[in-house]
Amino acid sequence: MKFMKLGSKPDCFQSDGTNVRYVVSELATDITVIIGDVKFYLHKFPLLSKSAHLQKLVTTASGEQNDEIYIPEIPGGSAAFEICAKFCYGMTVTLNAYNVVAARCAAEYLGMHETIEKGNLTYKIDVFLSSSIFRSWKDSIIVLQSTKALMPLSEELKLVSNCLESIAVKASADISKVDWSYTYNRKKLPEENGNNPNWNGVRNRSVPKDWWVEDLCELEIDVYKRVIVSIKNKGIVPNDVIGEALKAYAYRYLPGFSKGVLQCGDPLKYQSAVSTIVWLLPAEKGSVSSSFLSKLLKASIFLASGDETKEELVRRMGQQLEEATVIDLLLRAPEGEAKTYDVHAVQKMVEVFLLQDHNSEIESLEEGNELQEPRGPGILSDATKLMVAKLIDGYLAEIAKDPNLPSVKFIDLAEMVSGIARPSHDGLYRAIDMYLKEHPGIGKSDKKRICKLIDCKRLSADACIHAVQNERLPLRMVVQVLFFEQVRASASSGSSTPDLPKGIKDLTSGSHSSSRSATTNPEEDWDAVAMAEELKALKGELASLRLANGRGSSERNGDGKNGIDKAALSKMKGLLKSKKLFTKLWSSKGGGYGENSGSDSSESLGSANQEEAKSTPSRNRRHSVS
């Protein structure tokens, strides 16, 4: 730390108690200066020779025959006045980054300028600031912190602006020119860990590009805001470094922020900090991580920040949604709502994400250009879209556990990403299965709408086996799974797909024009339950499949999971080749269908009657991929 000593005489100031200060001298004191509750017993001559303001006060007091002077509003209080008084006496006084601002403001207040005496205190302090303080990185930060308590005079004297300029210039400097000390504890560099093979024991490490971040974390939020704005205005520091600085400040300034849960404190103070950090975020996409944005959003929800702050964070998260995780999206629902999570905010994120792909088309239409040729791909790659689709599948699986989640919220969010092609629908199937498990009272229309989101052709073999045994799925979907698994098995074996009855073809193609649908409500096709003998045949095949899997596992311990999978697939192929079973499931009498389709939700494949359940005990178990 830089410092400057003024004067050469010994310090003769002494105290009498806590509120009295006097100068030890052969001459009696002839003036009393009262600063707050502290009295200074001093001499007129040394004070009046350097202070224009004291000259006026003494003249006024002499006319009233009073030797006491009151100075209640001097900047810096009694400590700053004592520095000025010692300078007037020529006593030794030491100035540093901690007291120089108070001394400068007090000297300005007392009128200790060059017009009164050459080499006066204001001049000497200004020289010290420009030649030492503003050239020091850490001293500039300390001085900037101390200016807040001395506003507005410190602003008028340009102490604040000079500090901001000094800090911004140094933060924007080329790292090869950084030769001053700084604080950097967030990461250990390779040579500090002893892992750098090129390190020869000499401390000659490279300066990280975000070397200045931690030192600024000591500033109050309003001062910090001005520093970051000054650095950004230079236009030299990259946006990702600005983002790293904001992240470090949030972690330091907001207790519990790193864990996503703010600890008790001053809500208004923290609310202001979060809003300011959001306002300072660089406009460039990707300048901060989705995880950091999520923590800011959770903090703003906890602190009940304004809607503008929340909407901005939702928009930014939507722009880089592919980088987020399921945990990032688990936002607490607003107060007063029964559901656990804020699904609406996630819907807005998905909307913002998808709109990015249409911006070019919208701009083209606004310019009046006709799209005569097929439009090329949008700005979002297929891989990016797939990442978001998988993310939402995982998010749906989490929120499905909320018993108070309305079906319309779940379905609407699932439908928003239904247009994104996925190579596998296993994640979506898992989420829907979880929702059906937690919400057994879901209506027929909602169940139809939600199950139609699953493309049975894109389910893995394991998911297909699970779906066939899943008591929560409508019969129509189970039959579709069986059919498409047969198509897959036939394709893999090189044989042609067997000629299925017209009713099955209509079922798998989504058509409701079969003879059966002509006499029933199309929605009932999704909730129909097969007759007892038909289910018994299907369950018998599935039971033998499970038994075969068990025997294959015990006989071929060395084969592991692959042996089990081969046995399961082999049995599945045999099950799917049973054209007679398909015909029975679809061609059963209308009376039996009508009797079973009256319930509000689909019955399980293993619940046709009690006798069947007893004959196949393993079928009673509920299956879930959750």
C-alpha positions in Angstrom: 0.0 0.0 0.0 1.2 3.5 -0.9 1.5 6.1 1.8 2.8 9.7 2.1 4.2 11.5 5.2 3.7 15.2 5.7 5.4 17.4 8.2 8.5 16.9 10.3 7.6 18.0 13.9 6.7 15.4 16.5 3.0 14.7 17.1 2.0 16.7 20.2 -1.7 16.0 20.1 -2.9 14.3 23.3 -6.3 13.2 24.7 -8.1 13.9 27.9 -10.8 11.3 28.0 -12.6 10.3 24.8 -14.0 13.7 23.8 -11.1 16.1 24.4 -8.0 16.6 22.3 -5.3 19.3 22.9 -1.8 20.3 21.8 1.0 20.1 24.3 2.7 23.5 24.1 4.3 26.2 26.2 1.7 28.6 24.8 -1.8 28.5 26.1 -4.5 27.5 23.6 -6.7 30.4 22.4 -9.4 28.6 20.4 -11.7 25.7 20.9 -13.0 23.8 17.8 -16.0 21.6 18.4 -16.5 18.7 15.9 -19.5 16.7 16.9 -18.9 15.6 20.5 -15.1 16.1 20.4 -13.5 19.3 21.5 -10.1 20.5 20.2 -8.1 23.0 22.2 -5.8 24.7 19.7 -4.0 27.9 18.7 -5.3 30.4 16.2 -2.2 31.3 14.3 -1.2 27.9 12.7 -4.8 27.2 11.8 -5.7 30.6 10.3 -2.5 30.6 8.2 -3.7 27.7 6.1 -7.5 27.6 6.3 -9.7 30.2 4.7 -12.9 28.8 6.2 -11.4 28.9 9.7 -10.4 32.5 9.1 -14.1 33.4 8.5 -15.3 31.4 11.5 -12.8 33.0 13.9 -13.6 36.5 12.6 -17.3 35.8 13.3 -16.6 34.3 16.7 -14.3 37.3 17.7 -17.1 39.8 17.0 -19.3 37.8 19.4 -16.5 37.6 21.9 -16.6 33.8 21.8 -13.5 31.6 21.5 -15.5 28.4 20.5 -16.1 27.4 16.9 -18.7 24.8 15.9 -18.0 22.8 12.7 -20.8 20.1 12.7 -20.7 19.2 9.0 -17.0 18.7 8.2 -16.5 15.7 5.9 -14.7 12.8 7.6 -15.6 14.1 11.1 -13.1 14.7 13.9 -10.5 12.2 12.5 -10.3 14.1 9.2 -10.1 17.5 11.0 -7.3 16.3 13.2 -5.2 15.4 10.1 -5.8 18.9 8.8 -4.9 20.5 12.1 -1.7 18.5 12.4 -0.7 19.6 8.9 -1.3 23.2 10.0 1.1 22.7 13.0 3.7 21.0 10.7 3.4 17.8 12.7 4.1 14.4 11.1 0.9 12.9 9.6 0.7 9.8 7.4 -1.7 9.6 4.5 -2.8 6.3 2.9 -5.6 4.8 0.8 -7.8 4.5 3.8 -7.7 8.1 5.0 -6.7 10.1 2.0 -10.3 10.7 0.7 -11.5 12.0 4.1 -8.5 14.2 4.4 -9.0 15.6 0.9 -12.6 16.4 1.4 -12.0 17.9 4.9 -9.2 20.1 3.4 -11.6 21.2 0.6 -14.2 22.1 3.2 -11.7 24.1 5.3 -10.5 25.9 2.2 -6.9 24.8 2.4 -6.0 25.9 -1.1 -2.9 27.3 -2.9 -4.5 30.8 -2.8 -4.0 30.8 1.0 -0.5 29.3 1.1 1.7 27.6 -1.5 2.1 23.9 -1.0 -1.2 23.7 1.0 -2.9 20.4 1.9 -5.2 20.1 -1.1 -2.3 20.4 -3.5 -0.2 17.9 -1.7 -3.0 15.3 -1.5 -3.8 15.7 -5.2 -0.2 15.0 -6.1 -0.2 11.9 -3.9 -3.4 10.6 -5.5 -2.3 11.1 -9.1 1.3 9.9 -8.6 0.7 6.9 -6.3 -2.9 6.0 -5.4 -4.4 6.0 -8.9 -1.5 4.1 -10.2 -2.0 1.3 -7.7 -4.6 -1.4 -8.5 -5.6 -2.3 -4.9 -5.3 1.3 -3.5 -7.6 2.5 -6.2 -10.2 0.0 -5.1 -9.8 1.0 -1.4 -10.1 4.7 -2.2 -13.2 4.0 -4.3 -14.9 2.2 -1.5 -14.2 5.1 0.9 -15.7 7.7 -1.5 -19.3 6.4 -0.8 -19.4 7.8 2.7 -18.2 11.2 1.5 -20.7 11.8 -1.3 -21.4 14.2 -2.9 -18.2 16.1 -2.3 -16.0 13.2 -3.3 -17.9 13.1 -6.6 -17.5 16.8 -7.2 -13.7 16.5 -6.6 -13.6 13.8 -9.3 -12.2 11.3 -6.9 -14.8 8.7 -7.9 -14.4 9.2 -11.7 -10.6 9.0 -11.4 -10.8 5.8 -9.4 -13.3 4.3 -12.0 -11.0 5.2 -14.8 -7.9 3.8 -13.1 -9.6 0.5 -12.3 -11.2 0.2 -15.8 -7.8 0.9 -17.5 -6.0 -1.7 -15.5 -8.8 -4.4 -15.9 -8.7 -3.8 -19.7 -4.9 -4.0 -19.9 -3.1 -6.7 -21.8 -2.4 -9.5 -19.4 1.3 -9.5 -20.4 1.6 -6.0 -18.9 0.0 -6.9 -15.5 2.9 -6.7 -13.0 1.0 -5.7 -9.9 -0.4 -7.8 -7.1 -4.0 -9.1 -7.2 -6.2 -11.7 -5.5 -6.9 -14.9 -7.3 -8.1 -17.8 -5.1 -10.9 -19.4 -7.2 -8.7 -21.7 -9.2 -5.3 -23.2 -8.7 -3.0 -23.0 -11.7 -1.1 -26.1 -12.8 2.3 -24.9 -11.5 0.7 -24.2 -8.1 -0.5 -27.8 -7.9 2.9 -29.1 -8.9 1.3 -30.7 -12.0 3.0 -28.5 -14.6 5.8 -30.6 -16.2 7.4 -27.4 -17.6 7.7 -25.7 -14.2 11.3 -25.4 -13.1 10.5 -24.1 -9.6 10.6 -20.4 -10.6 7.4 -18.5 -10.0 6.8 -17.3 -13.5 3.1 -18.1 -14.1 0.9 -16.6 -16.8 -1.7 -14.1 -15.7 -5.3 -15.4 -16.1 -7.6 -13.2 -18.2 -10.0 -12.8 -15.3 -7.3 -11.8 -12.8 -9.2 -8.7 -11.6 -12.5 -10.4 -10.8 -12.1 -11.2 -7.1 -10.7 -7.9 -5.9 -13.8 -6.1 -7.1 -16.1 -8.4 -5.1 -15.3 -6.3 -2.0 -17.2 -3.4 -3.4 -20.8 -2.5 -2.5 -23.3 -3.2 -5.3 -23.9 0.4 -6.4 -20.2 1.1 -6.6 -19.6 -2.3 -8.3 -22.2 -1.5 -10.9 -20.3 1.7 -11.9 -17.0 -0.2 -12.1 -18.4 -2.9 -14.4 -20.1 -0.3 -16.6 -16.8 1.6 -16.9 -15.0 -1.7 -17.9 -17.7 -2.6 -20.4 -17.5 0.9 -22.0 -13.8 0.4 -22.7 -14.9 -2.4 -25.1 -11.8 -4.5 -24.5 -12.7 -7.1 -21.9 -14.5 -10.1 -23.5 -18.1 -10.7 -22.5 -17.4 -14.1 -21.0 -15.0 -12.5 -18.6 -17.6 -9.9 -17.6 -20.0 -12.8 -17.0 -17.4 -14.6 -14.9 -17.0 -11.4 -12.8 -20.7 -11.1 -12.2 -20.9 -14.8 -11.2 -18.0 -14.4 -8.7 -19.6 -11.3 -7.2 -23.0 -13.1 -6.8 -21.3 -16.0 -5.1 -19.5 -13.6 -2.7 -22.2 -11.0 -2.1 -25.3 -13.3 -1.8 -24.9 -15.9 1.0 -26.1 -19.3 0.0 -26.3 -18.4 -3.7 -24.0 -21.1 -4.8 -26.3 -23.7 -3.3 -29.4 -22.1 -4.9 -31.0 -21.1 -1.6 -30.3 -17.7 -0.2 -29.7 -17.4 3.6 -31.5 -14.9 5.8 -30.4 -11.4 5.5 -31.6 -8.0 4.2 -34.2 -8.9 1.5 -34.2 -5.4 -0.1 -30.4 -5.4 -0.3 -30.2 -8.8 -1.9 -33.1 -7.9 -4.2 -31.3 -4.8 -5.4 -28.1 -6.9 -5.9 -29.9 -9.5 -8.1 -31.6 -6.9 -10.2 -28.3 -5.1 -10.7 -26.4 -8.2 -11.7 -29.1 -9.1 -14.2 -29.0 -5.6 -15.6 -25.2 -5.9 -16.0 -25.3 -9.2 -17.9 -23.7 -8.9 -21.3 -26.2 -9.0 -24.2 -24.2 -11.7 -26.0 -25.7 -15.2 -25.8 -23.5 -17.7 -23.9 -21.6 -15.0 -21.9 -22.9 -16.7 -18.7 -23.9 -20.3 -18.1 -27.5 -21.5 -17.9 -26.7 -22.8 -14.4 -25.8 -19.2 -13.3 -28.9 -17.8 -15.0 -31.0 -20.5 -13.2 -29.6 -19.5 -9.8 -30.3 -15.9 -10.5 -33.9 -16.8 -11.5 -34.4 -18.9 -8.3 -33.0 -16.0 -6.2 -35.3 -13.5 -7.9 -38.3 -15.8 -7.2 -37.2 -16.2 -3.5 -36.7 -12.5 -3.1 -39.9 -11.6 -5.0 -38.1 -9.4 -7.4 -39.9 -7.5 -10.1 -41.5 -9.2 -13.1 -39.0 -7.4 -15.4 -36.0 -9.2 -13.8 -37.7 -12.6 -14.0 -38.8 -12.2 -17.6 -35.3 -11.2 -18.7 -33.8 -14.3 -17.0 -36.4 -16.5 -18.6 -35.7 -15.0 -22.0 -31.9 -15.5 -21.6 -32.3 -19.1 -20.4 -34.6 -19.8 -23.4 -31.9 -18.5 -25.8 -29.4 -21.1 -24.6 -31.8 -23.8 -23.3 -29.7 -26.6 -24.8 -27.1 -25.9 -22.1 -29.5 -26.3 -19.2 -30.0 -29.3 -17.0 -33.3 -30.6 -15.4 -32.2 -29.1 -12.0 -31.9 -25.7 -13.7 -35.5 -25.9 -14.7 -37.0 -26.9 -11.4 -38.3 -23.5 -10.4 -40.5 -23.0 -7.4 -44.1 -22.2 -8.3 -45.4 -18.7 -7.3 -46.9 -18.2 -3.9 -50.6 -19.3 -3.7 -50.4 -22.0 -6.4 -50.9 -25.7 -5.4 -48.4 -27.1 -7.8 -44.8 -27.5 -6.9 -43.0 -26.2 -9.9 -43.4 -23.2 -12.2 -44.1 -24.9 -15.5 -45.3 -21.7 -17.1 -41.7 -20.3 -16.9 -40.3 -23.4 -18.6 -42.9 -23.1 -21.3 -41.8 -19.5 -22.0 -38.2 -20.7 -22.2 -39.1 -23.4 -24.8 -41.1 -20.8 -26.7 -38.1 -18.4 -26.8 -35.9 -21.3 -27.9 -38.1 -22.4 -30.8 -38.7 -18.8 -31.9 -35.0 -18.5 -32.7 -35.4 -20.9 -35.5 -38.1 -18.8 -37.1 -36.4 -15.4 -36.9 -34.9 -15.6 -40.4 -38.3 -16.6 -41.9 -40.1 -13.8 -40.1 -37.5 -11.2 -41.2 -37.8 -12.4 -44.8 -41.5 -12.0 -44.7 -41.3 -8.6 -43.2 -39.0 -7.5 -46.0 -41.6 -8.7 -48.6 -39.4 -11.5 -50.0 -41.4 -14.5 -51.2 -40.1 -17.9 -50.2 -40.2 -19.5 -53.7 -37.7 -22.1 -52.8 -37.7 -24.5 -49.9 -36.4 -22.7 -46.8 -33.1 -23.9 -45.6 -32.4 -25.0 -42.0 -32.9 -22.5 -39.2 -30.2 -21.2 -36.9 -30.8 -24.1 -34.6 -29.1 -27.4 -35.5 -30.8 -30.7 -35.2 -28.4 -31.7 -32.4 -29.4 -28.6 -30.5 -33.1 -29.3 -30.8 -32.6 -32.9 -29.8 -30.7 -31.8 -26.6 -33.7 -29.6 -25.7 -36.2 -32.4 -26.5 -34.3 -34.7 -24.2 -34.1 -32.0 -21.5 -37.8 -31.5 -21.6 -38.4 -35.2 -21.4 -36.4 -35.4 -18.3 -38.1 -32.3 -16.9 -41.5 -33.8 -17.6 -40.5 -37.0 -15.7 -39.7 -34.8 -12.6 -42.8 -32.7 -12.6 -45.0 -35.7 -13.3 -44.4 -36.7 -9.6 -46.4 -33.6 -8.5 -49.9 -34.8 -7.7 -51.2 -31.2 -8.0 -49.9 -30.7 -11.6 -52.8 -30.1 -14.0 -52.8 -32.4 -17.0 -53.1 -29.4 -19.3 -49.8 -28.0 -18.1 -48.0 -31.4 -18.6 -49.6 -32.0 -22.0 -49.0 -28.5 -23.4 -45.3 -28.6 -22.5 -44.9 -32.0 -24.0 -46.6 -30.9 -27.2 -44.3 -27.9 -27.5 -41.3 -30.2 -28.3 -43.3 -32.9 -30.1 -42.2 -31.5 -33.4 -38.6 -32.2 -32.7 -37.5 -35.5 -34.1 -36.0 -37.9 -31.6 -34.3 -41.2 -32.5 -35.8 -42.6 -29.3 -39.0 -41.9 -27.4 -38.0 -43.8 -24.3 -37.5 -40.6 -22.3 -41.0 -39.3 -23.3 -42.5 -42.7 -22.5 -40.9 -42.7 -19.1 -42.3 -39.3 -18.3 -45.8 -40.1 -19.5 -45.8 -43.4 -17.6 -44.8 -41.6 -14.5 -47.6 -39.1 -15.0 -50.2 -41.8 -15.5 -48.9 -43.5 -12.4 -49.2 -40.4 -10.2 -52.5 -39.3 -11.7 -54.8 -42.3 -12.0 -57.9 -40.2 -12.4 -56.9 -38.6 -15.7 -59.8 -38.3 -18.1 -60.1 -40.2 -21.4 -59.5 -37.3 -23.7 -56.4 -36.2 -21.8 -55.1 -39.8 -21.8 -55.6 -40.1 -25.5 -53.9 -36.7 -26.1 -50.9 -37.6 -23.9 -50.4 -41.1 -25.2 -50.6 -40.0 -28.9 -47.4 -38.0 -28.3 -45.4 -41.3 -28.1 -44.2 -42.8 -31.4 -44.3 -46.5 -30.8 -41.8 -47.0 -33.7 -39.2 -45.2 -31.7 -39.4 -47.2 -28.5 -36.5 -49.5 -27.7 -36.9 -53.2 -27.2 -36.8 -52.9 -23.5 -39.4 -50.1 -23.5 -41.6 -52.2 -25.8 -41.5 -55.1 -23.4 -42.4 -52.8 -20.6 -45.2 -51.1 -22.5 -46.9 -54.4 -23.4 -47.0 -55.2 -19.7 -47.9 -51.6 -18.5 -51.4 -51.6 -16.9 -51.7 -47.8 -17.2 -51.5 -47.7 -21.0 -54.6 -47.8 -23.3 -55.1 -51.1 -25.2 -54.8 -49.3 -28.5 -51.3 -48.2 -27.7 -50.3 -51.7 -26.5 -51.5 -53.2 -29.8 -49.5 -50.5 -31.7 -46.4 -51.4 -29.7 -46.9 -55.1 -30.6 -47.3 -54.3 -34.3 -44.4 -52.1 -34.7 -42.1 -54.4 -32.8 -43.2 -57.1 -35.3 -42.3 -54.8 -38.2 -38.9 -54.2 -36.6 -38.3 -57.9 -36.0 -39.3 -58.8 -39.5 -37.0 -56.1 -41.0 -34.0 -57.3 -38.9 -34.6 -60.9 -40.0 -35.0 -60.0 -43.6 -38.5 -61.5 -43.9 -41.5 -59.7 -45.1 -44.1 -58.3 -42.7 -47.0 -60.7 -42.3 -50.3 -59.6 -43.9 -52.3 -58.2 -41.0 -56.1 -57.8 -40.9 -57.5 -54.5 -42.1 -58.6 -53.6 -38.6 -55.0 -53.8 -37.3 -53.7 -51.8 -40.1 -56.3 -49.1 -39.5 -55.4 -49.2 -35.8 -51.7 -48.7 -36.3 -52.2 -46.0 -38.9 -54.4 -44.0 -36.6 -57.5 -44.5 -38.8 -60.9 -44.9 -37.2 -62.7 -46.1 -40.4 -62.8 -49.8 -39.5 -66.1 -51.6 -38.9 -65.6 -51.4 -35.2 -65.1 -47.7 -35.0 -68.2 -47.2 -37.1 -70.4 -48.2 -34.1 -68.3 -46.8 -31.2 -66.9 -43.5 -30.1 -63.3 -43.1 -31.5 -62.0 -42.0 -28.1 -63.1 -45.3 -26.7 -60.6 -47.1 -28.9 -57.9 -45.7 -26.6 -59.6 -47.0 -23.5 -61.0 -50.3 -24.7 -60.1 -53.4 -22.7 -59.9 -56.9 -24.3 -62.2 -59.7 -23.2 -61.0 -62.2 -20.7 -60.0 -65.1 -23.0 -58.1 -62.7 -25.2 -56.2 -61.2 -22.3 -55.5 -64.7 -21.0 -53.8 -65.7 -24.3 -51.7 -62.5 -24.2 -50.7 -62.9 -20.6 -49.8 -66.5 -21.2 -47.3 -65.4 -23.9 -45.9 -62.7 -21.6 -45.6 -65.1 -18.6 -43.7 -67.6 -20.7 -41.5 -64.8 -21.9 -40.6 -63.9 -18.4 -40.0 -67.5 -17.4 -37.8 -68.0 -20.5 -35.8 -64.9 -19.5 -35.3 -66.3 -16.0 -34.1 -69.7 -17.3 -31.8 -68.1 -19.8 -30.2 -66.0 -17.1 -29.6 -69.0 -14.8 -28.3 -71.2 -17.6 -26.0 -68.6 -19.1 -24.5 -66.7 -16.3 -21.4 -65.9 -18.4 -23.5 -64.2 -21.1 -24.8 -61.5 -18.7 -27.5 -59.1 -19.9 -26.9 -59.8 -23.6 -28.1 -63.4 -23.2 -31.3 -62.2 -21.5 -32.0 -59.6 -24.1 -31.6 -62.2 -26.9 -34.1 -64.6 -25.2 -36.5 -61.7 -24.6 -36.3 -60.6 -28.2 -36.8 -64.1 -29.5 -39.9 -64.6 -27.5 -41.2 -61.2 -28.5 -40.9 -62.1 -32.1 -42.9 -65.3 -31.5 -45.5 -63.2 -29.7 -45.8 -60.7 -32.5 -46.2 -63.3 -35.2 -49.4 -64.4 -33.6 -51.8 -62.9 -36.2 -54.6 -64.7 -34.6 -54.1 -62.8 -31.4 -54.2 -59.4 -33.2 -57.4 -60.5 -34.9 -59.0 -61.4 -31.6 -58.0 -58.2 -30.0 -59.5 -56.1 -32.7 -62.5 -58.3 -33.9 -64.0 -59.0 -30.4 -67.8 -58.5 -30.2 -69.1 -55.0 -29.7 -71.0 -56.0 -26.6 -67.9 -57.1 -24.7 -66.0 -53.9 -25.9 -68.8 -51.7 -24.8 -69.0 -53.2 -21.3 -65.3 -52.5 -20.6 -65.0 -49.0 -22.1 -67.2 -47.2 -19.7 -64.6 -46.5 -17.1 -62.9 -43.1 -17.0 -59.4 -44.5 -17.3 -58.1 -47.6 -19.0 -58.0 -50.9 -17.1 -54.7 -52.8 -16.9 -54.0 -55.7 -19.2 -53.8 -58.0 -16.2 -57.1 -57.0 -14.5 -59.7 -58.8 -16.6 -60.7 -61.1 -13.8 -59.4 -62.4 -10.5 -58.9 -66.0 -11.8 -56.4 -64.9 -14.4 -54.6 -62.7 -11.9 -54.1 -65.7 -9.6 -52.9 -67.9 -12.4 -50.2 -65.4 -13.3 -48.9 -63.8 -10.0 -46.1 -62.0 -11.7 -48.7 -60.0 -13.7 -50.1 -58.4 -10.6 -47.0 -56.4 -10.1 -47.2 -52.8 -11.5 -44.4 -52.0 -13.9 -42.8 -48.6 -14.1 -39.7 -47.3 -15.7 -39.6 -44.4 -13.3 
